[in-house]
Amino acid sequence: MNDLYKDQKSSSGSVECLGVTFTSDQARRQHFLKLLAEKLKDQSFRKQEGFPMGTDEAILSMSDPPYYTACPNPWLADFVKYYGKPYDPQDRYSREPYASDVSEGKNDPIYNAHSYHTKVPHKAIMRYLSHYTDPGDLVLDGFCGTGMTGVACAHMPRARRAILVDLSPIATFIAKNLNGTLDAFGFLNAAESIVKTISASHPDLYLTNHTGWRVRDRKSVTHKHYKHPGSQRGEVEFVLYSDVVACSNCGAQHPFYSIAVDEIEDCLRSSITCPSCGVASKESGWDVCYETTFDHLLQATHQQAKTVPVLINYTVGTSRFEKLLDDDDLSAIAHAASNIRQFKFPVVELIPGRETRRNVSRGITHLHHFFTPRELLAAAMLLQEIERVDDALTRQALTFAFTACLPYASKMRRFRADRKGGGPLSGTLYVGSLTTPPNVLKSFLRNAETIASSLAYQSSAPRTSIISTQSATSLATITDSSIDYIFVDPPFGSNLDYSELNFFWEAMLGVFTKQSSEAIVSVSQQKGLDDYRRLLTSCFKEFFRVLKPGRWLTVEFSNTQASVWNAIQIALQEAGFVVANVSALDKKQGSFKAVMTTTAVKQDLVISSYKPNGGLEERFARLGGGGECVWDFVRTHLQYLPVVKTQGAELEFIAERDPRIVFDRVVAWFIRHNAPVPMSTQQFQAELPQRFVERDRMLFTPDQVTLYDKKRAQVTQAPQMELFVSDERSAIDWLVDFLKARPSTYQEIHPEFITQLGAGWKKHEAKPELSALLENNFLRYDGSGDVPSQIHSYLSTNFKDLRGLDKSDPRLKTKAQDRWYVPDPNKAQDLEKKREKALLKEFDDYAGATGRKLKEFRLEVLRAGFKAAWGRKDYSTIIKVAQKIPEEALQEDEKLLLWYDQALTRAEAGA
């Protein structure tokens, strides 16, 4: 292994950092550490948003300034000033959104150097960097996690510079190591030296008597001890620990392994028979047993789930064996438990939360309870030896390898009957009934070897990133309009409790996440969707401020809940961004939840949003938000949308070019600018043909449509739009599309319409009668006068005997009788006025209702009422009515949520 690094010698010569030359890298580090130590004494510095919890000593030990600090980085402004390019409106920059779906696997060595709950492969991010940025550009990731955006920037053919920000100290510590300058040879030598030192002082730590059977023969042997020649000893690979459970019928206690594991079939039995009384029941029918033991670190008795070691997996040479534990094995485990006090290991109580509740019933209340006795002793010895290493950067790299192996060295490592894999369950701190904590020294060394091989390139690569541990809600040291591109992968609602999960690592480092700034939905932190959205909005407002006008923000997103999806979109819009495209990012290898949960998203979604150029904002202010501002926005917005999107050889429908969605963007734009929307949907639709070109139900500017027509001529089929009926508005949209293609009678429409009202209908939305929808939104030909052009075109095309007939021909009129059709724009406006009047009348009834919340209502009524109230700046009515509808219904409707959230903002500001 060491041969791979023979030519990689670390440089001891002078180094340049942020324009300053130092005699060595050690001198650079000492200089900036001294400055950081002074900063940490300043209480105002510590009051910054998201400042982590930890001592000065712990923060300094983790940091490598100015490139990385385990607190807000004081040198962000210097980094931007030194590497950034001031915004110049004259610089030409034009990009469509990256509209292609991206697929990249997770099995890259860098990706696997250290586990984390969510990561985007750096090769996927490189696609976006190639599209949106130029060499030397400044890229920001405000939810950087493990820093894969920085890795992507460093791997570009001509590097970009990355600013990486995250609230979590362990996340930024991982990012620091993945974006560092590892001396792979020196690091691996140090790791091997540590393991040799521990092995020499405790030679019997992981040795066992060779009395077992080969693993491959386990299905054909009875469990008994074998005597092998020469009294050989083997090296322990892992020990299988089993809960002890009690039969609910007779109370007899048995190791769960002995009654539940079918070694012949390599599986767990679905029905478990009690050996004592013969009663069979499911696993849930057995009770966990408890025992009270003396906790040597707490120096007190402690009750926990009773577990027993039942099997040892070990190696002799290159062969794997298994055996039952003998007296020497049990003695070694007991010896480890009693000797742990000799070594330093953090005694830290778990923080309250979902992950704590998951394990508190098992007696896991402190960090060290995640480890079995021998593994706890080995981890404590590793930690002690790492802290004795003199060189700070080597010590940090060794700590990185240590944290990388910890989840796999704990009780979270699961047992698999087929002996294949069995690591921790992703996204949880789950401890099961059968666990297989491994040889910690081997695990540590394997992780060190993986890190050394995957990050060996760093020794010759320049540093391109700066990393800060802080909240993205306040990026005050980054100047306005200084960032060229932003890529973020924000927290997804209540999917993961990051600070609770990260506590497992951060307790080792002694620096913890400041939970109050964490943008998640959490019962334990008393944060709901509103809190989540507001924290996200604060972050996105900072992103909007620092991003150059006309540039792009990419948001990678994974959540199945409509309410969380809406929260992301509302936060973007309130910050000032305009959504231009949504596409898919397939990470290929789904997490446990993505693969096993039926409602999980199999592919992450990528939202492409832009910061409008300064000219659009200036024109809006100058024109006062009138009708011309609508068309100015649409004209500008269309320039940011993809003209053509393909999937294989087929054209895809570009949803953002749908006139209805374009109008939604117009409404959001006016709401953000605290201005009334100057026209109705029908007025907007009526004027569109005079200003823009429509193709296949998509809007284009005259110069864009030429390219689209060229591509359209190369395919046989027009792009298909998928429309799901979930409320009254989408039902009307479905009818518009249906009747445009096929003007029909009520009897013809009804069976088709009913099939659309399926399980996707929103829970609290009143289902409208088809007759009412038709009467209020469409026109019916009653047989008088000429047949309308829309019906005439349909009949003459689809019925041979009606071709070539005049619109007044009796035969045509008979066939056209009672057919419903979509009115032309002028008549549609009249219908719209009539419909809006009825909607507002019903809204007044909602507003005047007293007492109970509305259980069922029409979203169209609420939307019309909120829009009208906004126009007259009656924010209190919006808030009052919003509070009458279920929280779920409000959070899951993007339009209502936008009106409501902005009304709250204006009301709080005293507008």
TAGI-V845663 format. One record per run of one state. SS is the DSSP state (H for helix, E for strand, L for the rest). FROM is the first residue (numbers start at 1). LEN is the number of residues. Records with the same first field share a line. If there is no record, write none. Layout:
BEGIN
SS = FROM-LEN + FROM-LEN
END
This chain:
BEGIN
L = 1-1 + 6-9 + 18-2 + 23-2 + 41-2 + 47-6 + 55-1 + 63-1 + 65-3 + 70-6 + 84-18 + 104-18 + 133-5 + 142-6 + 156-5 + 167-2 + 179-5 + 202-5 + 210-3 + 221-8 + 232-1 + 248-5 + 263-4 + 269-3 + 274-6 + 282-1 + 289-1 + 296-4 + 306-1 + 317-2 + 324-3 + 343-6 + 350-4 + 361-5 + 371-2 + 388-4 + 410-4 + 415-19 + 436-2 + 439-1 + 455-1 + 461-4 + 470-13 + 489-9 + 510-1 + 513-2 + 518-4 + 523-4 + 528-1 + 558-4 + 576-1 + 587-5 + 597-7 + 612-2 + 624-3 + 640-6 + 648-2 + 652-3 + 658-1 + 673-8 + 692-1 + 696-2 + 701-1 + 713-15 + 742-2 + 745-1 + 755-10 + 766-4 + 778-1 + 781-8 + 799-1 + 803-7 + 817-3 + 822-3 + 849-5 + 855-2 + 858-1 + 872-3 + 883-2 + 886-1 + 892-2 + 909-3
H = 2-4 + 25-16 + 43-4 + 56-7 + 76-8 + 122-11 + 148-8 + 169-10 + 184-18 + 215-6 + 229-3 + 256-5 + 283-3 + 327-16 + 354-7 + 367-4 + 373-15 + 392-18 + 440-15 + 456-5 + 498-12 + 515-3 + 529-18 + 562-14 + 592-5 + 614-10 + 627-13 + 655-3 + 659-14 + 681-11 + 702-11 + 728-14 + 746-9 + 770-8 + 789-10 + 800-3 + 810-7 + 825-24 + 859-13 + 875-8 + 887-5 + 894-15
E = 15-3 + 20-3 + 53-2 + 64-1 + 68-2 + 102-2 + 138-4 + 161-6 + 207-3 + 213-2 + 233-15 + 253-3 + 261-2 + 267-2 + 272-2 + 280-2 + 286-3 + 290-6 + 300-6 + 307-10 + 319-5 + 349-1 + 366-1 + 414-1 + 434-2 + 438-1 + 465-5 + 483-6 + 511-2 + 522-1 + 527-1 + 547-11 + 577-10 + 604-8 + 646-2 + 650-2 + 693-3 + 698-3 + 744-1 + 765-1 + 779-2 + 820-2 + 854-1 + 857-1 + 885-1
END
